[in-house]
Structure formats: structure tokens, C-alpha cells
Amino acid sequence: MNWLQKLTPPGVKSIFTKKDSPDNLWVKCPKSGEMVFAADLPGLLHVTPAGHHMRIGPDLRLQYTFDDGKYETVAVPEVAKDPLKFKDDQKYTDRLKKARAKTGDDDAMSIGVGHIRGIKTVALVQNFAFMGGSLGMAAGEGFIKAAQHAVENGLPLVVFTAAGGARMQEGALSLMQMPRTTIAVQELREAGLPYIVVLCDPTTGGVTASYAMLGDIQLAEPGALICFAGPRVIEETIREKLPEGFQRAEYLEEHGMIDRVVPRTDLRRVLGDLLAVLTQQTADHAAEPVPV
């Protein structure tokens, strides 16, 4: 306590007590380092002024994608909980509880049905915040459910991928989701229904090795990491420095692995145009999103 604090009457001191500011009032842009007012982000579709596309959850993704931000949800089938009784430094069931408390979702996949530029569409969103969006039995069932709903109702399917790969806590049961989801994509093709993939940051591992790279059209958000093994793993293996921007969306577009890199602000318009062509419908270009 300094001399000024000793001389200040208690009543006066309480008047000037410092008020704590919320921890989430400002967000630092990873690209530029500038501070962005958090309240401005929804109006910017969570894209910073420097162009960094922030990771967003299923609710925001579906609101930004569908006309007027309106959609109906489709329940993801339940699966067996912790079939292998897996435990590392903590139980798998405990990890699931923490992920569910953090995200408010049962697992990594969320399904919505709504209109994109007036065209009714099924959208599947993979949530990286839920255990890294890892592909387990629940995520596999979510993908299959979305594909089946599209086939049963004659609707196109748009999938937003974001994952760190297969879910190690489910072992071979997780790996089996790769062929299962591939079969679901084939069923869409046999039904003559469009399947569009939007690769978000990051899309890696077994997800990249299966349904993420099987779209009729492959789009990606700017700066998204898209790969099987990450750049750090590759560099440590081959002991060489990788090219600048290696495995990022722009690099993959330049080398023909994806069709187009689309900023989030243009994504709904581009999806509407593609869906109109693929379904032989007329897109409603007057439809605009409602600010969240």
C-alpha cells in the first residue's frame, strides 16, 4: 500500500473502484495481429478486416448459409457410447462430456435443411470445436443420415468439413466410417443429386481421405489447411522445408486439387449459383441473409 492509498478515505476509494472488462470484448486477428471488436464479428460473418476466416460452429455456419438464416434441424442417430472402454490420461466418456458441455452439441456433426438462394438443400456441418471434429461413429452416422435425407427427399447435399482426422478413441470403428461415408456419396451419385464440399480450416486425415475430396464441386474457404498429414509431420519426415503456403487452400487451387477458393462473404451466392445449375432450377438472387 502506497502513501496515497493510506490517505484516501474508504468511501472515496469505493467510488473509483476499477470495473473488470469482459475477457471476450476484443479478439486478436491471427493474420494481422490487430484487435477486432467482438460485437462487429457477426456482421462481418466472422471474417476479420485482414481477411482471416475465423472458425465458426454449426449454428453460425447454418445461419450464414441459408436464406434469412432459417433452417430445420435433422437429428443425428445415436451410437454406442465408448464401445472400446477407451482410456488414456482420462476416460473417453469424460472427454465426450467436456466436449458436449463446451459446444452444446452431442457430437461433431449437425444437419440443417433450408433454402440457399431459394433452392432447398441439405447442409451438414462438421464442428472442429468438438474434439477436433474427429470422425467417429457418431460423425459417420451424421454424414450417412444427411445423405439419406437428401436421397429420400431428392435434395442436393452441401457438406462443410473441418476435422483433425479419425477419432483415435474408437480405433478401427472410427476408420470404418471412411468406406461407409464413401458409399453414402455413391448413393447420392446414383440418385443424380449434387454433392458439394466446402473445405474449411482445417480439413485433414481420414476426412480428407474420404468424403471431403469426393464432391462434384470442391470449394474452400481462404487460408484453410487441407491435407492428410500436416506440414510439420511432413517436414520432420523428409527433413526439407516446404513451399510457402503449402497445403493451404490457395496452393491446392493453383495445383488443381480444388475448384475454387471462395470468401465467406461470397459463399452463399456461389453455392446458390452452383446449385441452380446442378439442379436445373432458378436461383433467387434477391434473397439476402439476415444479420445474426
VMD Tcl script that draws the C-alpha trace (Angstrom):
set ca {
  {0.00 0.00 0.00}
  {1.46 3.39 -1.01}
  {1.12 6.68 0.87}
  {-1.75 7.90 -1.34}
  {-3.83 4.81 -0.61}
  {-3.30 5.34 3.13}
  {-4.60 8.93 2.92}
  {-7.63 8.10 0.72}
  {-10.85 7.68 2.76}
  {-12.56 4.29 2.21}
  {-15.71 5.88 0.81}
  {-13.81 7.78 -1.86}
  {-11.83 4.67 -2.79}
  {-15.01 2.65 -3.45}
  {-16.27 5.28 -5.89}
  {-13.28 4.81 -8.16}
  {-13.03 1.02 -7.94}
  {-11.90 -0.39 -11.29}
  {-14.52 -2.41 -13.13}
  {-13.40 -5.56 -14.89}
  {-13.91 -5.70 -18.65}
  {-15.23 -8.88 -20.27}
  {-12.46 -11.19 -21.48}
  {-14.17 -11.62 -24.87}
  {-14.69 -7.93 -25.66}
  {-11.86 -7.91 -28.23}
  {-10.50 -10.64 -30.49}
  {-6.97 -10.66 -31.90}
  {-6.71 -11.36 -35.62}
  {-4.15 -14.19 -36.14}
  {-3.31 -12.82 -39.59}
  {-2.60 -9.16 -38.84}
  {-2.39 -9.05 -35.05}
  {-4.94 -6.23 -34.87}
  {-7.68 -6.23 -32.25}
  {-11.22 -6.63 -33.57}
  {-14.29 -5.62 -31.58}
  {-16.13 -8.89 -30.91}
  {-19.55 -7.31 -31.40}
  {-18.60 -6.47 -35.00}
  {-17.77 -10.07 -35.97}
  {-21.32 -11.34 -36.69}
  {-21.86 -8.54 -39.20}
  {-18.56 -9.49 -40.82}
  {-19.54 -13.19 -40.91}
  {-16.61 -13.74 -38.53}
  {-14.07 -12.64 -41.11}
  {-11.57 -10.11 -39.75}
  {-10.78 -6.89 -41.69}
  {-7.46 -8.50 -42.67}
  {-9.34 -11.38 -44.30}
  {-8.76 -14.11 -41.71}
  {-11.68 -16.55 -41.70}
  {-12.33 -17.48 -38.08}
  {-13.57 -20.95 -37.22}
  {-17.29 -20.96 -36.53}
  {-19.70 -23.54 -35.11}
  {-22.70 -25.22 -36.75}
  {-25.30 -22.66 -35.64}
  {-23.49 -19.71 -37.19}
  {-22.49 -21.72 -40.26}
  {-26.09 -22.73 -40.99}
  {-27.40 -19.22 -40.33}
  {-24.84 -17.72 -42.69}
  {-25.60 -20.32 -45.36}
  {-29.40 -20.46 -45.53}
  {-31.75 -17.73 -46.75}
  {-32.90 -15.46 -43.91}
  {-30.82 -17.63 -41.58}
  {-33.75 -20.06 -41.31}
  {-33.46 -23.83 -41.34}
  {-34.84 -27.03 -39.81}
  {-32.57 -29.43 -37.97}
  {-32.38 -33.17 -38.60}
  {-31.45 -35.37 -35.65}
  {-28.27 -37.43 -35.87}
  {-28.80 -41.10 -34.88}
  {-27.40 -42.20 -31.53}
  {-24.50 -44.62 -31.42}
  {-22.90 -46.83 -28.78}
  {-21.07 -44.83 -26.13}
  {-17.40 -45.72 -25.65}
  {-17.60 -49.17 -27.31}
  {-13.90 -49.89 -26.62}
  {-13.93 -48.62 -22.99}
  {-11.01 -46.43 -24.03}
  {-8.87 -44.55 -21.54}
  {-5.60 -42.64 -21.90}
  {-4.88 -39.88 -19.38}
  {-8.66 -39.66 -18.94}
  {-11.72 -41.69 -19.89}
  {-13.23 -41.27 -23.34}
  {-16.62 -40.75 -21.71}
  {-15.16 -37.82 -19.74}
  {-13.78 -36.29 -22.92}
  {-17.22 -36.57 -24.53}
  {-18.86 -34.88 -21.54}
  {-16.41 -31.98 -21.71}
  {-16.87 -31.57 -25.47}
  {-20.67 -31.61 -25.11}
  {-20.56 -29.05 -22.31}
  {-18.23 -26.82 -24.36}
  {-20.20 -26.91 -27.63}
  {-23.74 -27.75 -26.59}
  {-23.80 -30.46 -29.28}
  {-23.95 -34.24 -28.90}
  {-21.11 -34.78 -31.39}
  {-19.23 -33.19 -34.27}
  {-21.96 -33.31 -36.96}
  {-25.02 -31.06 -37.32}
  {-27.62 -31.28 -40.09}
  {-29.82 -28.47 -41.35}
  {-32.39 -28.24 -44.15}
  {-33.26 -24.89 -45.66}
  {-33.05 -22.80 -48.82}
  {-29.90 -21.44 -50.44}
  {-30.92 -18.73 -52.89}
  {-34.38 -20.29 -52.96}
  {-33.14 -23.84 -53.61}
  {-33.99 -26.34 -50.89}
  {-30.82 -28.04 -49.69}
  {-29.47 -30.35 -47.00}
  {-26.37 -28.97 -45.27}
  {-24.04 -30.91 -43.00}
  {-21.59 -29.02 -40.77}
  {-18.59 -30.59 -39.06}
  {-17.68 -28.80 -35.82}
  {-13.93 -28.61 -35.19}
  {-14.58 -27.41 -31.64}
  {-15.98 -30.87 -30.78}
  {-12.87 -32.99 -30.20}
  {-11.22 -31.55 -33.30}
  {-14.19 -32.54 -35.47}
  {-12.80 -36.07 -35.35}
  {-14.53 -38.73 -37.43}
  {-16.05 -41.31 -35.11}
  {-19.16 -43.46 -35.25}
  {-21.49 -40.56 -34.43}
  {-19.92 -38.34 -37.11}
  {-20.15 -41.18 -39.63}
  {-23.81 -41.72 -38.80}
  {-24.38 -37.98 -39.12}
  {-22.95 -37.95 -42.63}
  {-24.95 -41.01 -43.66}
  {-28.14 -39.55 -42.20}
  {-27.63 -36.30 -44.14}
  {-27.03 -38.23 -47.36}
  {-30.06 -40.45 -46.80}
  {-32.27 -37.45 -46.08}
  {-31.07 -35.85 -49.30}
  {-31.78 -39.02 -51.32}
  {-35.21 -39.60 -49.76}
  {-36.30 -36.02 -50.48}
  {-34.48 -35.50 -53.78}
  {-32.34 -32.66 -52.42}
  {-28.71 -31.65 -53.02}
  {-26.19 -32.05 -50.20}
  {-23.65 -29.43 -49.14}
  {-21.03 -30.50 -46.58}
  {-18.78 -28.14 -44.62}
  {-15.76 -30.15 -43.48}
  {-13.42 -29.34 -40.58}
  {-11.55 -32.14 -38.83}
  {-8.29 -33.34 -37.42}
  {-8.90 -36.86 -38.76}
  {-10.24 -40.10 -37.31}
  {-11.21 -40.39 -33.63}
  {-8.48 -42.49 -32.04}
  {-10.63 -43.41 -29.02}
  {-12.82 -45.55 -31.30}
  {-9.99 -47.37 -33.09}
  {-10.99 -49.44 -36.14}
  {-14.64 -48.47 -35.63}
  {-13.61 -44.92 -36.48}
  {-11.66 -45.98 -39.58}
  {-14.69 -47.90 -40.84}
  {-16.53 -44.60 -41.24}
  {-14.32 -43.78 -44.23}
  {-15.75 -46.50 -46.52}
  {-19.24 -46.07 -45.04}
  {-19.36 -42.36 -45.89}
  {-17.88 -43.10 -49.34}
  {-20.77 -45.49 -50.02}
  {-23.21 -42.75 -48.96}
  {-21.62 -40.39 -51.51}
  {-22.05 -43.07 -54.17}
  {-25.75 -43.35 -53.30}
  {-26.10 -39.61 -53.89}
  {-24.48 -40.01 -57.31}
  {-26.73 -42.93 -58.23}
  {-29.73 -40.77 -57.31}
  {-28.40 -37.99 -59.57}
  {-28.16 -35.50 -56.71}
  {-25.46 -32.82 -56.40}
  {-22.82 -33.19 -53.69}
  {-20.83 -30.03 -52.95}
  {-18.00 -29.91 -50.41}
  {-16.79 -26.71 -48.73}
  {-13.40 -27.36 -47.17}
  {-12.94 -25.31 -44.01}
  {-9.93 -24.85 -41.76}
  {-8.63 -27.41 -41.05}
  {-9.63 -30.49 -43.06}
  {-7.12 -33.27 -42.52}
  {-6.53 -37.01 -42.02}
  {-9.17 -39.61 -42.75}
  {-11.78 -36.96 -43.55}
  {-9.62 -35.66 -46.40}
  {-9.02 -39.29 -47.45}
  {-12.75 -39.95 -47.78}
  {-15.85 -37.77 -48.24}
  {-14.08 -34.39 -48.11}
  {-12.46 -34.91 -51.53}
  {-15.34 -36.66 -53.30}
  {-17.53 -33.68 -54.11}
  {-18.91 -32.93 -57.54}
  {-17.62 -29.43 -56.80}
  {-14.78 -28.74 -54.34}
  {-14.81 -25.28 -52.75}
  {-12.65 -23.99 -49.91}
  {-12.50 -21.00 -47.61}
  {-9.42 -18.77 -47.88}
  {-6.40 -19.96 -45.92}
  {-7.91 -23.33 -44.99}
  {-5.41 -26.09 -44.22}
  {-6.32 -29.10 -46.39}
  {-4.17 -32.22 -46.21}
  {-3.79 -35.78 -44.99}
  {-0.65 -35.32 -42.88}
  {0.15 -31.80 -41.67}
  {3.15 -29.77 -42.86}
  {5.07 -30.21 -39.60}
  {4.84 -34.00 -39.86}
  {5.97 -33.93 -43.50}
  {8.90 -31.62 -42.78}
  {10.08 -33.84 -39.94}
  {9.79 -36.90 -42.18}
  {11.53 -35.65 -45.32}
  {13.75 -33.14 -43.48}
  {13.10 -30.42 -46.02}
  {11.46 -27.01 -45.88}
  {8.07 -27.00 -47.60}
  {6.98 -24.28 -50.09}
  {5.28 -21.17 -48.75}
  {1.56 -21.76 -48.26}
  {1.92 -25.49 -48.87}
  {-1.38 -27.37 -48.25}
  {-3.36 -24.16 -47.90}
  {-6.50 -23.65 -49.99}
  {-4.86 -21.22 -52.44}
  {-1.96 -23.63 -53.08}
  {-4.38 -26.50 -53.74}
  {-6.45 -24.38 -56.11}
  {-3.32 -23.41 -58.03}
  {-2.35 -27.09 -58.36}
  {-5.81 -28.28 -59.42}
  {-6.87 -30.16 -56.29}
  {-9.88 -27.94 -55.60}
  {-12.12 -25.97 -57.93}
  {-12.28 -22.58 -56.25}
  {-11.38 -20.64 -53.12}
  {-14.43 -18.63 -52.07}
  {-14.53 -15.95 -49.34}
  {-17.26 -16.50 -46.78}
  {-18.98 -13.27 -47.82}
  {-19.48 -14.71 -51.33}
  {-20.08 -18.33 -50.38}
  {-23.88 -18.35 -50.22}
  {-24.12 -16.61 -53.59}
  {-21.68 -19.05 -55.20}
  {-23.44 -22.06 -53.68}
  {-26.77 -20.76 -54.97}
  {-25.41 -20.36 -58.49}
  {-23.86 -23.85 -58.48}
  {-26.99 -25.47 -57.08}
  {-29.12 -23.71 -59.70}
  {-27.00 -25.18 -62.50}
  {-26.72 -28.66 -60.98}
  {-30.43 -28.95 -60.14}
  {-31.67 -27.06 -63.21}
  {-33.53 -24.57 -61.07}
  {-33.50 -20.77 -60.95}
  {-31.64 -19.23 -58.05}
  {-33.34 -16.42 -56.16}
  {-30.69 -13.71 -56.36}
  {-32.86 -11.31 -54.39}
  {-32.61 -13.49 -51.28}
  {-30.21 -11.96 -48.79}
  {-29.04 -13.22 -45.39}
  {-30.42 -11.65 -42.26}
  {-27.71 -10.26 -39.93}
  {-27.18 -12.59 -36.98}
}
mol new
graphics top color blue
foreach p $ca { graphics top sphere $p radius 0.5 }
foreach p [lrange $ca 0 end-1] q [lrange $ca 1 end] { graphics top cylinder $p $q radius 0.2 }
display resetview
